[in-house]
Amino acid sequence: MDYRALNRALWDERVGIHVASEFYDVAGFRAGGTALRDFEIAEVGDVAGRRLAHLQCHFGLDTLSWARLGARVTGLDFSEPAVEAAREIAAGCGLDARFVQADVYDAAAALGETYEIVYTGIGALVWLPDVDRWARVVAGLLEPGGFLYLSEFHPFSDVLDDVEGSTVAYDYFDSSPQVWDEPGTYTDGGEHTRNTRSVTFQHGIGRVVSALAAAGLRIDFLHEHDHTYFQRFAALERHGTVYRLPEGRPRVPLMYSLRATRPADG
């Protein structure tokens, strides 16, 4: 099975849907908003004047949000329609940004430079079959003293049942390809999609941390969060822009964030 071809067709088709959706609120971004989460901005710190690469950037709203905070940004995505949309939004907002179409595993050759910060946003790692190879790519993109910042959905939440989120229903250690055939998308407006098949891959926290350490990076922190940004379980309650389990329920990790630095002498 050619997972890249299946996934690229799915994402290519959804670019226009996502750009037009209320979920992404491109109009709000054009008006000066940000697509970043508060905890990401706080944990990454001041990015003004720093070179930042965003891997698997989709159509670039997170990338351009870092640019709006002063970073010198480069976004990379395997979808040509996504890259074209990112360039159009950047131009319309007057934001200086570089966008490159390439597979994430080819990022070193495609980008041709190193960075102070490599950023990967939520929902990205499940599309990659080999997290060890990904970690080596990240390490190769970082200049000495630079760091990776990763924010992701917590893989533990994917072992729980979809209704209450209280029962173990799936195998945490199942690393086999997960083949899906589902119409639509996670935003509004995707009722009539044609490309419905996709392939994803689950990566536990231990695998991600070990892959980064094996690639020569030092883990600075690993933070787990009790909220998420979509209705992962039917039981979740919305609080502003985030979803949490009801008051009184034992909490489980729904997201995590991680920073890993390439040692200055490495």
N, C-alpha and C positions, 0 to 999 in steps of 0.2 A: 504494500500500500504506500503510495506517495503522499505522506502526510503533508508535505509542504504545498503540493498542488491543491489538495482538498482545502486546506486552511487558507491559502491565499485566495482562492475563488470565493470562499465564504467572506473573508474580510474585505476583498475588493468590492463585493456587492453591497456591503453594509456601510461603506464610507459615506455615501450620499445620504442614507437614512440617518446615520448618527449626526452628521453635520446639521441636518434639518430638525433634529429632535429637540424637544424641551429638556430632555435628560442632560444633554451637553450644554445647552443654553449658549450657543455661539454668539447670539446677539448680546447677551449679558457680558460675555468676554470682550467683545468688540467695544463695549461701553466702559471697559476698564476693570472688569472682574478678574478673578483668578480661578483656575481649575485645581489648584493644589489644596491639600488638606492642612489644617492648622498645625498638626503635630509634625508634618513633613517640613514645613517652613521652620519650625522651632528646632528640630533635630539637625537639619542641614546647616543652619546658621546663615551668616552673611555670604551671599554669592556675588556681590557687586564686583565686576571686573574679572571674575574667575571663569575659566574655560570649563564648560559642562557638556557632556555628551549624554543624550537620552536614548537608550536602546529600546526598541519596540515601542516607538512613540505614537503609533496610530496617526491621527491627523493633527497632532502637535499642540493641543491645548496646554498640556502640562509643560511641554518644552517651552512654549511661548510665555507661560506664566513665570518660569525661571528667568526668561529674557526680560520680562517686565520688572523683575526684581534686580536686574542689573547684570545677570550672567551673560557670557558670550557663548551662545548655545549652538549645538549641532544635534539634530534629531535624525534617527535612523529607523526605517521600517521596511518590511519586505513588500508592502503594497504600494504600487505606483500611484493608484488613485488617492491613497492616503497622503503620500508625499506631495502630490500636486495640490491637494486641498490645504495642507499645512502651509505650503508656499503662498497660496492665495490669501489665507487668513493673515499670515505674517505681513504680506505687502499691504493689505487693507488696514492693518493696525499700525503700520509704520514701525514694526519691530524687526531688528536686524537678527536674522537667524539663517542657518544653513540646514537644509534637509537633503538626505541621501537615501536612495532606494537600494537596499541590499538585505540579504539574510543576516541575522544577528551573528551567526557563526563566521561570516565573512567580514565582520565589522572592521578588523584591523586594516585589511587591505583597502576596503571601501573608503574609510575615513582618512587613513594616511597620517595620523598624528596622535599625540597623547593628550590627556586631559587632567585637570586638577580634581574634577568630580565626574564620576559616572553614576547616572541615576536610572533606576528601573522602577516604574510605577506599578500599581496594583493590577493583578490579572494577567501578568506577562509570562511568568515562569511555566505555567501549565502548558504553554504552546511549544515548549522545548523538550526534546527527548533526552538530552544528555546534559545534565547540570554540571558535570565536571568540565566538559568542553566549554560551556558557557563561562564558568569561573576563570578558566585560563584566558579566554577572550577578554574578560573584564580586566584581569591583572595586566594583560598586554596593552590595554588602552590607558592605564593609569601611569602618570609620571611618578617618580619617587616622592613620597609624601602625600600623594593624592589618595582619594578614598571613593569607595562605592557606597552609595546609599540606596537601599532596597526597601520598599514598602510593599507588603503583599497580604493577600487573604491567607489566614492561618490554615494550614492543611489539616489540622485537627478538626476543624468545623466540617470538613468534607467526609468525615467518618460517621457523622450523626444523622439521624433521620430528618427528613425534609420538613416535617410538620412541627414537632415540638422541639427538635434539637436536643433531645434528652436521652436518646437510646443509640448505642453503637450499632450502626447498620451496614457499614462498609469497612473494608480492610485498609487500615492506615498504611500498610507496607506493600500494597499492590502497586508495583511500578510498571505494569503492562500498559500498552496503549489503550486508551479509553475512546471507543468510536461512538460518536453521537450522530443521530439523524433527527434534527429538530428544526422546524420552521421558525421564522421570526428572529428576534434578537432581544437583548436585554434593555433596549430603549423603546420608547414609543415609536410608532410609525413603521414597524417592520412586519406587517401582517402578510405580505405577499412575496416573501423571499423565495428565490429559485434554488440557490445553493444552500442545502440544509445539512450536509454531512461535514463533520469535523473530527479531528483527532487531538486529544489532550493527554497529558502525562502528569502524574502526581509526584511531588517531591517533598518528602518530610523535612522538618526543620534540621534534623541531624545530617541529612544528606547535603543540604545547602551549606550549612556551616562547615562541614568537613571538606566540601569541594573548594570553598574559598580559602580555607586554611592550607589545603594541599597545593593551591595555586600560589602560595606565598604571601597571602594577605593576613593581617592581624585583625581579629575581631575586636572592635572597640565597644560595641554594645549590641544586645539583642533585646528589644522591648516587645512585650506582648500586650495587646489591646483588647478591651472587652466590648468593642463596638465594631460595626461594619457599615458599609455604605449602600447596601441593598437588602431586600427582604430575603435573606438566606434561608430562614425558617419562617413558617407561617406564624409562629408564636412571637417573633420579634416585634418590638414596638418602636415606632419612630419618635425620635427626639431631635427636632430641628433637622439637620442634614444627616444624622446618624441613626442606626438601628441598634437596639439593645434588648436583652432578655428582660422580661417583666420584673419589677421590683420584688425581691424576696426569692427569686430563683437563683440557685447557685450559678455563678458566672463561669464561662468558658472563654478561652482565647478565640477571637474572631478575626483578628489581624495581627501582623507583626511588622516590626521595622528593624533594620539592621544596618550598621555602618562597619565597613572593613577597610583598613588602610594598607596601602603598599608602603612598607618601611622605606625611610629615606635612603638607607644604605642597601636596599634590596633591588 
